[in-house]
Amino acid sequence: MKYLFLFLLLPLTSQAQDTARLKTPLFDNWSFQKGTRPDPRKWDAVHPPHTWNKFDLSDDEPGYYRGPAWYRCILNWDNLPQKERAFIYFEAAFQHAEVWVNGKQAGSHKGGYTAFCLDITELVSRQSDTILVRLDNSPDPLIPPLKGGVNFYGGLFRDVWLLQTSGVHIDLLDHGGPGVYITTPEIDIERGTVEIRGTLVNHNGHTTRKRLRAHILDASGKEMVGTQKGINIPPGQTAFRLNLA
């Protein structure tokens, strides 16, 4: 069986590497405590992925804690490469999350099994920043799953990342997704059509020209088909679409 690989590039017309996303895992400098309000004397060191129900037996046990809890991360920028925009990306946080950066609210999310991303560019000092996350795994009739053989383990039970981009980038706030959608409107045994769409975000304050390039490679890395398109991106958001056949 031969496998196909599709690559979408968003290079600057002058220097492609300037637009690459930087993805840094936030595994260290985390601490945790249960309770309605954080107590500065009660932080315990943890390393996500983490759940506070690890040693609880089941959802029906009296000791199974369902309620609010807090995570704190000290983000040190020493030796970190830096780009214009900064985002924090949670692969999952069970199940009602509120996030603050340096005491200012960055955003919230409901849903314990879905990823979400928040823009923290204007909230970070890029020296030493404090990220505070309040989670609550209390029963909530508006947040699935509601019941049915699932343990409601509270916590940051998947990875957390710092994402950085240039001033023009593919949308990172698209419901926790990668911001690019690939479909095959027409396909048969001999040929097919690939459609790529998404949204570009321009924070530069002026129209910027970019060139979109997409390539389909076979299993050996050989390009089978490719396309490119120049696009002027005004400040704000601009939808894009590419087609390969």
C-alpha positions as CSV (number, residue, x, y, z in Angstrom):
1,M,0.0,0.0,0.0
2,K,1.3,3.5,-0.9
3,Y,0.7,6.3,1.5
4,L,0.3,10.0,0.5
5,F,1.4,12.9,2.6
6,L,0.1,16.5,2.2
7,F,2.1,19.5,3.3
8,L,0.8,23.1,3.6
9,L,3.4,25.8,3.8
10,L,2.9,29.5,4.5
11,P,6.2,31.1,3.7
12,L,7.1,34.7,3.6
13,T,8.1,35.8,0.1
14,S,11.5,36.6,1.5
15,Q,12.2,34.2,4.4
16,A,10.1,31.1,5.0
17,Q,11.4,30.2,8.4
18,D,10.0,33.4,9.9
19,T,6.5,32.0,9.8
20,A,7.1,28.6,11.4
21,R,5.2,27.9,14.6
22,L,7.2,27.3,17.7
23,K,5.8,24.6,20.0
24,T,7.2,24.3,23.5
25,P,5.9,21.7,26.0
26,L,5.0,23.1,29.4
27,F,5.9,20.1,31.5
28,D,7.8,21.7,34.3
29,N,7.2,24.3,37.1
30,W,3.6,23.2,37.8
31,S,1.9,23.0,41.2
32,F,-1.5,21.9,42.3
33,Q,-4.1,22.1,45.1
34,K,-7.8,21.4,45.7
35,G,-10.3,23.9,47.0
36,T,-12.5,26.8,46.1
37,R,-9.7,29.4,46.5
38,P,-6.0,28.8,46.1
39,D,-4.0,29.0,49.3
40,P,-0.4,30.2,48.8
41,R,0.8,27.8,51.5
42,K,-0.6,24.6,50.0
43,W,0.9,24.2,46.5
44,D,2.2,20.7,45.7
45,A,4.5,20.1,42.8
46,V,3.0,18.1,39.9
47,H,3.9,17.3,36.3
48,P,1.1,17.2,33.7
49,P,-0.5,15.0,32.5
50,H,-2.1,14.9,36.0
51,T,-5.4,14.0,37.6
52,W,-6.4,14.5,41.2
53,N,-8.6,11.4,41.1
54,K,-5.6,9.1,40.4
55,F,-6.0,7.2,43.7
56,D,-9.8,7.4,44.0
57,L,-11.5,4.1,43.4
58,S,-14.6,5.0,41.4
59,D,-17.2,7.7,40.8
60,D,-19.5,6.2,43.5
61,E,-16.9,6.1,46.3
62,P,-17.2,8.7,49.1
63,G,-13.6,9.8,48.6
64,Y,-14.0,10.5,44.9
65,Y,-13.4,14.2,44.7
66,R,-15.6,16.2,42.3
67,G,-15.2,19.9,42.7
68,P,-12.8,22.8,42.1
69,A,-9.1,22.6,42.0
70,W,-6.2,24.8,40.9
71,Y,-3.0,24.5,38.8
72,R,-0.2,27.0,38.7
73,C,2.7,27.2,36.2
74,I,5.6,29.5,36.4
75,L,6.6,30.2,32.8
76,N,10.3,31.2,32.5
77,W,11.3,32.7,29.2
78,D,15.1,32.3,29.7
79,N,16.6,30.5,26.7
80,L,13.2,30.3,25.0
81,P,13.1,31.4,21.3
82,Q,10.5,34.1,20.9
83,K,8.1,35.2,18.2
84,E,5.5,37.9,18.0
85,R,2.4,36.1,19.1
86,A,2.0,33.7,22.1
87,F,-0.7,31.1,22.8
88,I,-1.3,28.5,25.4
89,Y,-2.7,25.2,24.1
90,F,-4.4,22.6,26.3
91,E,-4.9,19.2,24.7
92,A,-7.6,18.6,27.4
93,A,-8.6,19.9,30.8
94,F,-11.4,18.2,32.7
95,Q,-13.9,19.7,32.6
96,H,-14.7,23.4,33.2
97,A,-11.5,25.4,32.9
98,E,-10.8,29.1,33.6
99,V,-7.3,30.5,32.8
100,W,-5.5,33.6,34.1
101,V,-2.1,34.9,33.2
102,N,-0.4,37.3,35.6
103,G,-3.7,37.8,37.4
104,K,-5.7,38.7,34.2
105,Q,-8.2,36.3,32.7
106,A,-7.2,34.8,29.4
107,G,-10.3,32.8,28.8
108,S,-12.4,29.7,29.7
109,H,-13.5,26.4,28.2
110,K,-16.1,23.8,28.9
111,G,-15.6,20.2,27.9
112,G,-13.1,17.7,29.4
113,Y,-12.2,15.8,26.2
114,T,-11.7,18.7,23.7
115,A,-8.6,20.8,23.1
116,F,-8.6,24.6,23.4
117,C,-6.2,27.4,22.7
118,L,-6.0,30.9,24.2
119,D,-4.1,34.0,22.9
120,I,-1.9,35.3,25.7
121,T,0.2,37.7,23.7
122,E,-0.9,40.8,25.5
123,L,-0.8,39.2,29.0
124,V,2.8,37.9,29.2
125,S,5.9,39.8,30.2
126,R,8.2,37.3,28.4
127,Q,10.3,37.2,31.5
128,S,8.6,35.2,34.3
129,D,4.9,34.7,34.0
130,T,2.4,33.0,36.2
131,I,-0.4,30.8,34.6
132,L,-3.2,29.9,36.9
133,V,-5.8,27.3,35.9
134,R,-9.0,26.7,37.8
135,L,-10.7,23.3,36.9
136,D,-13.9,21.9,38.2
137,N,-15.1,18.3,37.6
138,S,-18.4,18.8,39.4
139,P,-21.5,17.2,37.8
140,D,-22.8,19.5,35.1
141,P,-25.9,18.6,33.0
142,L,-24.7,20.8,30.1
143,I,-21.2,19.3,29.6
144,P,-21.0,15.8,28.1
145,P,-20.4,13.0,28.9
146,L,-23.2,13.0,31.4
147,K,-23.1,9.4,32.5
148,G,-22.5,5.9,31.2
149,G,-19.4,4.1,32.4
150,V,-17.1,7.1,32.3
151,N,-15.0,8.2,35.3
152,F,-14.9,12.0,35.6
153,Y,-11.3,12.4,36.4
154,G,-10.5,16.1,37.0
155,G,-7.2,17.6,36.0
156,L,-4.8,18.4,33.2
157,F,-4.7,14.9,32.0
158,R,-3.2,15.7,28.6
159,D,-0.3,17.9,27.6
160,V,-0.1,21.7,27.7
161,W,1.9,23.7,25.2
162,L,3.2,27.2,24.5
163,L,2.7,28.1,20.9
164,Q,4.3,31.0,19.2
165,T,3.8,32.5,15.7
166,S,4.7,35.5,13.6
167,G,2.2,38.4,13.2
168,V,0.6,36.6,10.2
169,H,-0.4,32.9,10.8
170,I,-3.0,30.3,10.3
171,D,-5.8,30.7,12.9
172,L,-4.9,29.0,16.1
173,L,-8.2,29.8,17.9
174,D,-10.4,27.6,15.6
175,H,-12.0,25.5,18.4
176,G,-8.7,23.9,19.3
177,G,-8.1,22.6,15.8
178,P,-5.0,23.1,13.6
179,G,-6.9,25.7,11.5
180,V,-6.6,23.8,8.2
181,Y,-9.3,21.6,6.7
182,I,-8.6,19.0,4.0
183,T,-11.4,17.3,2.0
184,T,-11.5,15.2,-1.2
185,P,-14.6,16.5,-3.1
186,E,-13.9,14.2,-6.0
187,I,-12.1,10.9,-5.9
188,D,-12.0,7.6,-7.9
189,I,-9.6,4.9,-8.7
190,E,-7.5,6.9,-11.1
191,R,-7.7,10.5,-9.9
192,G,-9.0,12.8,-7.2
193,T,-9.3,16.4,-6.1
194,V,-8.0,17.7,-2.8
195,E,-9.4,20.9,-1.3
196,I,-7.6,22.8,1.5
197,R,-9.2,25.7,3.3
198,G,-8.7,27.7,6.5
199,T,-8.3,31.2,7.9
200,L,-5.2,33.4,8.0
201,V,-4.9,36.0,10.8
202,N,-3.0,39.2,10.3
203,H,-1.9,41.2,13.4
204,N,0.5,43.4,11.6
205,G,-1.8,46.4,11.2
206,H,-1.2,46.6,7.5
207,T,-1.8,44.5,4.4
208,T,0.9,41.8,4.1
209,R,1.5,39.5,1.1
210,K,2.2,35.8,1.6
211,R,2.5,32.9,-0.7
212,L,0.6,29.7,0.1
213,R,2.1,26.4,-1.1
214,A,0.7,22.9,-0.8
215,H,2.3,19.6,-1.9
216,I,1.2,16.0,-2.0
217,L,4.1,13.6,-1.5
218,D,4.2,9.8,-1.9
219,A,5.7,7.4,0.6
220,S,9.2,8.0,-0.7
221,G,8.9,11.8,-0.3
222,K,8.6,12.5,-4.0
223,E,6.2,15.3,-4.9
224,M,3.2,14.0,-6.9
225,V,1.4,17.3,-7.3
226,G,1.7,20.8,-5.9
227,T,0.3,24.3,-6.1
228,Q,1.0,27.8,-4.8
229,K,-0.9,31.0,-4.6
230,G,0.0,34.5,-3.7
231,I,-2.4,36.3,-1.4
232,N,-2.7,39.8,0.0
233,I,-3.9,39.6,3.6
234,P,-5.4,42.8,5.1
235,P,-5.4,43.3,8.9
236,G,-7.9,40.9,10.6
237,Q,-8.9,37.5,9.2
238,T,-8.9,36.2,5.6
239,A,-10.2,32.9,4.5
240,F,-8.1,30.9,2.0
241,R,-8.7,27.9,-0.3
242,L,-6.4,25.8,-2.4
243,N,-7.2,23.0,-4.8
244,L,-5.0,20.1,-6.0
245,A,-6.0,17.6,-8.7
